[in-house]
């Protein structure tokens, strides 16, 4: 089980938001919280050792063409 928080632009997942997500979902430190960002990739947050990049997100934006 994990919590994914999708971010765009310059937004980042803060420690305060990690704490809020844990409180609202009644989860402990055993549940990973992962920030997904189109440019920065996937980052593991809220761990004792800080944050670390765990992967990259590849996104294809819809251009409106149906062909």
C-alpha positions in Angstrom: 0.0 0.0 0.0 1.2 3.5 -0.8 -0.1 7.1 -1.1 0.6 8.9 -4.3 0.4 12.7 -4.5 0.6 14.1 -8.1 2.3 17.4 -8.5 2.6 19.8 -11.4 4.6 22.9 -12.1 6.9 23.9 -9.2 4.7 22.3 -6.5 6.4 20.0 -4.0 5.2 17.6 -1.3 6.1 19.2 2.0 6.7 17.5 5.3 3.6 19.2 6.6 1.5 17.6 3.8 3.1 14.2 4.4 2.0 14.5 8.1 -1.5 15.6 7.0 -1.9 12.7 4.6 -0.8 10.2 7.3 -3.3 11.7 9.7 -6.2 11.8 7.3 -5.6 8.2 6.2 -4.8 6.9 9.7 -1.6 5.3 8.4 1.8 4.9 10.0 5.4 5.2 8.8 5.0 1.7 7.2 2.9 3.2 4.3 5.1 4.9 1.7 4.2 8.4 0.4 5.3 9.0 -3.1 5.3 12.4 -4.9 4.7 11.9 -8.7 5.9 14.8 -10.8 5.9 14.9 -14.6 9.4 16.5 -14.8 11.1 15.4 -11.5 9.8 11.8 -11.5 8.7 9.8 -8.5 10.2 10.7 -5.1 9.7 8.8 -1.9 8.8 11.2 0.9 8.4 11.1 4.6 11.0 8.5 5.4 13.5 8.8 8.2 16.4 9.1 5.7 14.7 12.0 3.9 13.6 12.0 0.3 15.0 10.0 -2.6 14.1 9.6 -6.2 12.7 6.2 -6.9 11.8 6.4 -10.5 10.8 8.6 -13.4 7.3 9.4 -14.8 6.8 9.3 -18.5 3.8 11.3 -19.6 2.3 11.9 -23.0 0.1 14.9 -23.1 -3.0 14.6 -25.3 -2.8 17.0 -28.3 -6.5 16.8 -29.2 -6.0 14.9 -32.4 -8.0 11.7 -32.7 -5.9 10.2 -35.6 
